[in-house]
Amino acid sequence: MRASAASISPRRVLLLLSSLTHARVVPARASLVPPPVDARHGRSSVRMTSTAPRAAHYRRDGVRIQHDPYAPGMAEKYGAPGATDSEGFDPYADSVGAGIYGGRVKRDPATGDVAIGAQFQGHNPRPGPMYAGGGYTPVSNAIASFTNELATGVDASETTLGRLLARHPDLANDVSTGGASPLHTCGMSRANQHATAFLLAAGADPEALDTYGYTPLDRMASNNLAVGAEALLTAGGADPESAHGGSEGPERIAAASEARDALEVIRRHKSRAREARAASAVRLRVFAPGRGEVSGTFERRPGSVIPVEFGNVCAQNGWDPAETWAALNGGADGDWFLRARDGDGEYDENGAYAYRNAKDGKWWIDGPDGLGVFTARGPAHAVPGMATAWEALDENEGGLPTVLSFRESAGIC
């Protein structure tokens, strides 16, 4: 919500009007069908434009490759068989390296925000997080070792991933090359998928989008990872019919890849009543560098309650608070989130709050003065988690937020 017209600049007035009137915009589809399976041995499919019949190609795990690895220009772009860049795309193995997916990214030294620009090898023509070199992120490496560590009898909290998230909890929604979140990385291999439930319990975003428009469930679908898909659909509350990122949706992706195990899981959940799938967050934790007024824990509040500062802004502008709130509030079941008082868990009735604007399809984080601070486009049942999803609405210095979402279904309440 924005402040009264008397107290804000013309730019802020335009932002308010935009939030009230603009329809949601679905990102354009990329010309490359998202990469990958394995941040180490993953898949990345190039959609061919020709309609002529072509031979089918399959990976060693039986998943169908969605491109012709021997098509004209493939060797010139990526290298001949056995001579591809280990950090890039290997079309013959249908795998990607750290430069393309799951790798370390460049950041602004002042704010820590991810640097956006040309992606490695031009594998995705869309701008995205730029590869910094140095291989995979610490989180990607920790996910890759998670299953083996559990097999030795180590408790999940004492694995490399568990200890890393205990020290840096915001890394549950870390950003890597390809715009991949840790949950996307879970969708890169049969071993990685077993870290999915643990990350969801740590607040990871089940509907995060990479730069190819794929959700974590889309990744599981493309790589036939039934265990990871099941976790996302149950503990994460992911939508089995979701295509909000502009992808084909997980069912069609799984069918095209002949990913039968993942397809069975997705169809089973799709057949359930939509009401039974709901698993929206009960609590948020916001990390906003330099913006203490909107950082901290946010508790879920019912739609029947209107944020105090939202009502004050309405009153200043001559709007009916109840009518305006009913028109704008669009979270799942009307729920929104109010920042709790530091430490004691009580509601800070005059504090910062987060809600989804039904008119523009964006989640808003508003400060304790009722002014909008950050917005991010996302579905009603999932608050965007990665910093790259968010946009700042003012000119104050500080980094973009990372948001953790905790669900009862994920074992956290």
C-alpha positions in Angstrom: 0.0 0.0 0.0 1.2 3.6 -0.6 0.9 6.7 1.5 -1.6 9.5 1.0 -1.3 11.7 -2.1 -0.4 14.7 0.0 2.6 13.0 1.5 4.1 11.2 -1.5 5.8 12.1 -4.7 4.2 11.7 -8.2 6.3 8.6 -8.7 4.8 7.0 -5.6 1.3 8.0 -6.8 1.9 6.3 -10.1 3.1 3.2 -8.3 -0.1 3.1 -6.2 -2.2 3.5 -9.3 -0.2 0.7 -11.0 -0.8 -1.6 -8.2 -4.5 -1.0 -8.4 -5.0 -1.3 -12.1 -2.3 -3.4 -13.9 -3.1 -7.0 -14.8 -0.6 -9.7 -14.2 2.0 -10.1 -17.0 3.3 -13.7 -17.7 7.0 -13.7 -18.8 7.6 -14.6 -22.4 8.7 -18.1 -23.1 12.4 -18.6 -23.7 13.6 -20.0 -27.0 15.6 -22.7 -25.0 13.7 -25.2 -23.0 15.3 -25.0 -19.6 18.3 -26.9 -18.9 19.2 -29.3 -16.9 19.1 -32.0 -14.5 22.1 -32.1 -12.7 24.2 -29.3 -11.6 26.8 -31.9 -12.2 25.2 -34.3 -14.6 22.1 -32.4 -15.6 20.0 -32.0 -18.6 19.3 -29.0 -20.8 17.0 -29.1 -23.7 17.2 -27.0 -26.8 13.8 -26.8 -28.5 14.1 -27.4 -32.2 12.1 -25.2 -34.6 11.9 -27.7 -37.4 8.7 -29.9 -37.6 10.5 -32.6 -39.6 10.7 -36.0 -38.0 14.0 -36.7 -36.1 15.5 -39.6 -34.3 14.9 -39.8 -30.6 17.8 -39.4 -28.2 17.9 -40.7 -24.6 20.1 -40.1 -21.6 21.6 -43.0 -19.7 18.9 -42.8 -17.1 16.2 -43.3 -19.8 14.9 -39.7 -20.0 14.3 -38.5 -23.5 16.6 -35.6 -24.7 14.5 -32.8 -26.0 17.0 -31.7 -28.6 19.2 -33.2 -31.4 22.7 -33.2 -30.0 24.1 -33.5 -33.6 22.1 -30.7 -35.1 24.0 -28.3 -37.4 25.7 -25.6 -35.3 25.7 -27.6 -32.0 29.4 -28.6 -32.2 30.4 -25.1 -33.3 28.6 -23.5 -30.3 29.4 -26.1 -27.6 32.3 -28.2 -28.9 32.6 -31.6 -30.5 31.9 -34.8 -28.5 34.6 -35.2 -25.8 35.7 -31.6 -26.3 33.0 -29.5 -24.5 33.6 -27.0 -21.7 33.1 -28.7 -18.4 31.5 -25.5 -17.0 29.1 -25.2 -19.9 26.6 -27.4 -21.8 27.4 -30.8 -23.2 24.6 -31.5 -25.7 25.7 -35.2 -26.2 25.4 -36.1 -22.5 22.6 -33.6 -22.0 24.4 -32.1 -19.1 25.3 -28.6 -17.8 28.2 -27.3 -15.7 28.4 -24.6 -13.1 28.6 -21.8 -15.6 25.1 -22.5 -16.7 23.3 -23.9 -13.6 24.0 -24.0 -9.9 27.2 -22.0 -10.0 28.5 -19.0 -8.1 27.2 -15.6 -9.3 28.6 -12.1 -9.4 27.2 -9.6 -6.8 27.2 -5.9 -6.3 29.9 -5.3 -3.6 27.8 -2.5 -2.0 24.4 -4.2 -1.7 25.1 -7.9 -2.3 22.5 -8.0 -5.0 23.0 -10.4 -7.8 24.5 -9.0 -11.0 22.2 -9.6 -14.0 23.6 -9.8 -17.6 24.6 -12.2 -20.3 24.5 -15.8 -19.3 27.3 -18.3 -19.8 27.7 -19.5 -23.4 24.6 -17.7 -24.4 22.8 -20.9 -23.4 19.8 -18.8 -22.4 19.4 -15.6 -24.4 17.5 -14.0 -21.5 19.6 -11.9 -19.1 20.2 -13.7 -15.8 22.7 -14.1 -12.9 26.2 -13.8 -14.3 28.7 -16.5 -13.6 31.5 -15.4 -11.3 33.7 -18.5 -11.9 34.8 -20.8 -9.2 32.4 -23.7 -9.8 29.2 -24.5 -7.9 27.8 -22.5 -4.9 28.4 -23.9 -1.4 24.7 -24.8 -1.3 24.8 -26.7 -4.6 27.8 -28.7 -3.3 26.1 -29.4 0.0 23.0 -30.6 -1.7 25.1 -33.0 -3.9 26.7 -34.5 -0.8 23.5 -34.6 1.4 22.4 -38.2 0.5 25.8 -39.7 1.0 26.2 -38.0 4.3 22.9 -39.3 5.5 23.9 -42.8 4.5 26.8 -42.7 6.9 24.3 -42.2 9.8 24.8 -38.4 10.2 21.6 -36.6 11.2 20.3 -34.2 8.6 21.0 -31.2 10.8 24.6 -32.2 11.0 25.2 -32.7 7.3 27.1 -30.0 5.4 23.8 -28.6 4.2 22.3 -28.6 7.6 25.3 -26.9 9.2 25.4 -24.3 6.4 21.8 -23.4 6.7 22.1 -23.1 10.5 24.8 -20.5 10.0 23.2 -18.8 7.0 19.4 -19.6 6.9 18.8 -17.3 4.0 20.7 -19.6 1.7 17.7 -21.9 1.6 16.6 -19.5 -1.2 20.1 -18.7 -2.5 20.6 -17.6 -6.2 22.9 -19.4 -8.6 23.6 -19.4 -12.3 20.6 -20.1 -14.5 18.5 -18.3 -11.8 18.5 -21.7 -10.0 17.4 -21.9 -6.4 18.5 -24.7 -4.1 15.2 -26.5 -4.8 15.9 -26.3 -8.5 19.3 -27.9 -7.8 17.5 -30.7 -6.0 15.8 -31.3 -9.4 19.1 -32.0 -11.1 19.9 -35.6 -10.1 18.5 -38.6 -8.4 20.8 -38.0 -5.4 20.0 -34.3 -5.1 16.2 -34.8 -5.0 16.5 -36.3 -1.5 17.4 -32.9 0.0 14.1 -31.4 -1.2 12.1 -32.0 2.0 14.9 -30.8 4.2 15.1 -27.5 2.2 11.3 -27.0 2.3 11.4 -27.3 6.1 14.1 -24.7 6.1 11.8 -22.2 4.3 12.7 -22.8 0.6 10.3 -21.4 -2.1 8.5 -24.3 -3.9 7.3 -22.1 -6.7 10.6 -20.2 -7.4 11.3 -19.5 -11.1 14.7 -19.9 -12.8 15.6 -17.8 -15.8 14.1 -20.4 -18.1 10.7 -20.1 -16.5 10.9 -23.5 -14.7 9.7 -24.2 -11.1 11.4 -26.8 -9.0 8.5 -29.2 -9.8 9.2 -28.6 -13.6 12.8 -29.6 -13.0 11.7 -32.8 -11.2 9.3 -33.5 -14.1 11.9 -33.0 -16.7 14.3 -35.4 -15.0 11.9 -38.1 -13.7 12.6 -37.4 -10.1 9.5 -38.8 -8.3 10.8 -38.4 -4.7 11.5 -34.7 -5.1 8.2 -34.2 -6.9 6.3 -35.9 -4.1 8.0 -33.7 -1.5 7.2 -30.5 -3.4 3.6 -31.5 -3.8 3.0 -32.5 -0.2 5.4 -30.7 2.1 5.8 -27.7 -0.3 2.2 -27.3 -1.5 3.4 -26.9 -5.1 0.7 -26.6 -7.7 0.7 -29.7 -10.0 -0.9 -27.6 -12.7 1.3 -24.5 -12.3 2.7 -22.8 -15.4 3.0 -19.3 -13.9 6.5 -19.0 -15.1 5.6 -19.4 -18.8 6.7 -23.0 -19.0 4.5 -25.9 -20.3 3.6 -27.0 -16.9 5.0 -30.1 -15.0 2.6 -32.6 -16.5 3.4 -31.8 -20.1 7.2 -31.5 -19.3 7.2 -35.0 -17.8 5.3 -36.5 -20.7 7.6 -34.9 -23.3 10.6 -36.4 -21.4 8.9 -39.8 -21.0 9.5 -39.3 -17.2 6.9 -41.9 -16.2 7.6 -42.0 -12.5 7.4 -38.2 -12.0 4.3 -38.1 -14.3 2.5 -40.6 -12.1 3.1 -38.5 -9.0 2.0 -35.3 -10.7 -1.2 -36.8 -12.1 -2.1 -38.4 -8.7 -1.8 -35.0 -7.0 -3.6 -33.2 -9.9 -6.6 -35.5 -9.4 -7.0 -34.4 -5.8 -9.4 -31.6 -5.0 -7.7 -28.2 -5.2 -8.7 -27.4 -1.7 -6.8 -30.4 -0.4 -3.6 -29.2 -2.0 -3.4 -25.9 -0.1 -0.2 -25.6 1.9 0.4 -21.9 2.2 2.9 -20.5 4.7 2.1 -19.8 8.3 5.2 -17.8 8.9 7.8 -15.8 7.0 11.3 -14.7 7.8 12.5 -11.7 5.8 16.2 -10.9 5.3 16.5 -7.4 3.9 20.1 -6.0 4.2 20.0 -2.4 5.4 16.2 -2.4 5.9 15.7 -3.4 9.5 12.1 -2.1 9.5 11.0 -4.8 7.1 13.3 -7.6 8.3 12.4 -10.3 10.8 9.6 -12.7 11.4 6.1 -12.2 9.9 3.1 -14.2 11.2 0.1 -15.1 9.2 -3.1 -13.1 9.8 -6.6 -13.7 8.5 -8.1 -11.6 5.6 -10.9 -10.4 7.9 -8.3 -8.3 9.7 -7.1 -5.1 7.9 -3.5 -3.9 8.5 -3.6 -0.8 10.6 -1.4 1.3 8.3 -3.3 0.1 5.3 -6.5 1.5 6.9 -4.7 4.7 7.7 -3.6 5.2 4.1 -7.1 4.6 2.9 -8.5 7.1 5.4 -6.0 9.7 4.2 -7.1 9.2 0.6 -10.8 9.1 1.3 -11.1 5.4 0.4 -13.2 2.9 2.3 -10.7 0.6 4.1 -12.9 -2.5 4.0 -13.8 -2.1 0.3 -10.2 -1.3 -0.7 -8.8 -4.2 1.3 -11.4 -6.6 -0.1 -10.5 -5.6 -3.6 -6.7 -5.7 -3.2 -5.9 -8.5 -0.8 -5.4 -11.7 -2.8 -3.3 -14.1 -0.8 -4.5 -17.7 -0.4 -7.7 -17.6 1.7 -7.1 -13.9 2.1 -4.2 -14.5 4.4 -1.4 -11.9 4.8 1.6 -11.6 7.1 2.3 -9.1 9.9 5.7 -8.5 11.3 6.0 -9.7 14.9 7.5 -7.7 17.7 11.2 -8.6 18.1 11.7 -11.8 20.1 8.3 -12.1 21.8 6.2 -13.3 18.9 3.4 -10.8 19.6 1.8 -9.0 16.7 3.1 -5.5 16.0 -0.2 -4.0 14.9 1.4 -0.9 13.5 4.3 -2.8 11.9 5.4 -3.9 8.5 3.3 -6.4 6.6 3.2 -8.5 3.5 0.3 -9.3 1.3 -0.5 -10.3 -2.3 -2.2 -7.6 -4.4 -5.0 -9.3 -6.4 -4.9 -6.5 -9.0 -1.3 -6.8 -10.1 -0.5 -10.3 -9.1 2.4 -9.2 -6.9 3.4 -9.7 -3.3 4.1 -6.4 -1.5 6.2 -5.9 1.6 5.0 -2.6 3.1 6.9 -0.8 5.8 5.5 0.3 9.2 4.5 3.6 7.7 2.3 2.0 5.1 4.6 2.6 2.2 5.5 -0.1 -0.2 9.1 -1.2 0.1 9.4 -4.3 -2.2 7.2 -6.1 -4.7 7.6 -9.5 -6.4 5.3 -11.3 -8.8 4.1 -14.7 -7.5 1.2 -17.1 -7.0 -1.3 -16.6 -4.2 -0.1 -19.7 -2.2 3.6 -18.9 -2.3 5.6 -15.8 -1.3 8.6 -15.4 -3.6 11.8 -16.4 -1.9 14.8 -15.5 -4.0 16.1 -11.9 -3.9 16.1 -11.8 -7.7 12.3 -12.0 -7.7 12.0 -8.8 -5.8 12.1 -5.1 -6.9 12.7 -2.1 -4.6 10.0 0.6 -4.8 12.0 3.4 -3.2 15.5 4.9 -3.5 16.8 3.9 -0.1 20.1 2.0 0.0 20.0 -1.6 0.9 19.8 -5.0 -0.7 16.8 -6.9 -2.1 15.2 -9.3 0.3 15.4 -13.0 0.7 12.2 -14.5 2.1 11.8 -17.9 3.9 8.3 -19.4 4.0 7.5 -22.0 6.7 4.5 -24.4 6.3 2.9 -26.8 8.7 3.0 -29.4 5.9 6.8 -29.1 5.8 7.1 -29.9 9.5 7.4 -26.3 10.7 4.7 -24.3 12.3 
